[in-house]
């Protein structure tokens, strides 16, 4: 049986700048959770086609590391990687 491809990588943006990169299988719910937790962002951008959770997590880690390498720090709300 093929693995479920229901996860996407997304970015939270504030004034055109990335403030968080994450993975979810429900972007609308996840955006609401971020708002409730106090994250300050003005839009969520889905950055991938649906993929397995494992593949999405790998892409998320790579995206955060790439951002950190180019900007000198992680996106504002990313704590790990």
N, C-alpha and C positions, 0 to 999 in steps of 0.2 A: 504494500500500500504506500503510495507517495506521501511525503511529509506535507503537512498543511502549510500553505503559503498565504498567511493572513496578517503578517506583520509588516509595518512600514517604518522607515526612518523619517523623522520630521525635525524641523527647526522652528524654534520660537524666535520671532524677530521683534525688535524694538527700534523704531526710527531707522529701519533699513539695515540694522546690525544684528547679527546672530547673538542671542543670549543663552541659548540652550539647544542641545541636540539630544534626541531620544528615540525610543522605539515603542510602538504601540500597535494593537490590533483594533483600536477604536479611537481614532483621532478626536472626535467630538467629545467623548467622555474624558479623554486625557487632557484636552485643552481646559475643560471645566475644572478638573482636579488641580491643574497648575494655577488657574486663576484663584481658586479657593485657598491655595497654599501661599498666595501672596506674590507669585512671580509676576513681574511687570513686563508685559509684552503686548504688542498690538496686532500680531497675526501669527498663525501657524502655517508653515509651508511643508507639505508632504514632499519628501525628497527622494522617494523610491517607488518602484512598483511593488506590489505585494510579494513577499518572500518568506522563507522559513524564519522562525524566531532566531535561530542560530546565525543565519546569514545576515539578518538585520542587525543583530548585536555586533557582529564583526564589522559591518559597514559603519555603525555608529562609532565604535572605538576608533576606526581609521579616520573618520571625519573629525572627531575631537582632536586627535593627534595632529592631523594636518592643519587644523585651525591654530592649535597651539604653536606649531612650528612657524607658521606665517605671521602670527600676531604676538607671539611671546607669552601668551597666557591662554588658558581655557576659556570657552564662553562663560559669561558671568555666573550662570547657575549650574554648570557642570562641575562636579566635585572630584570625580574619579577619572581614571585612564591617564 
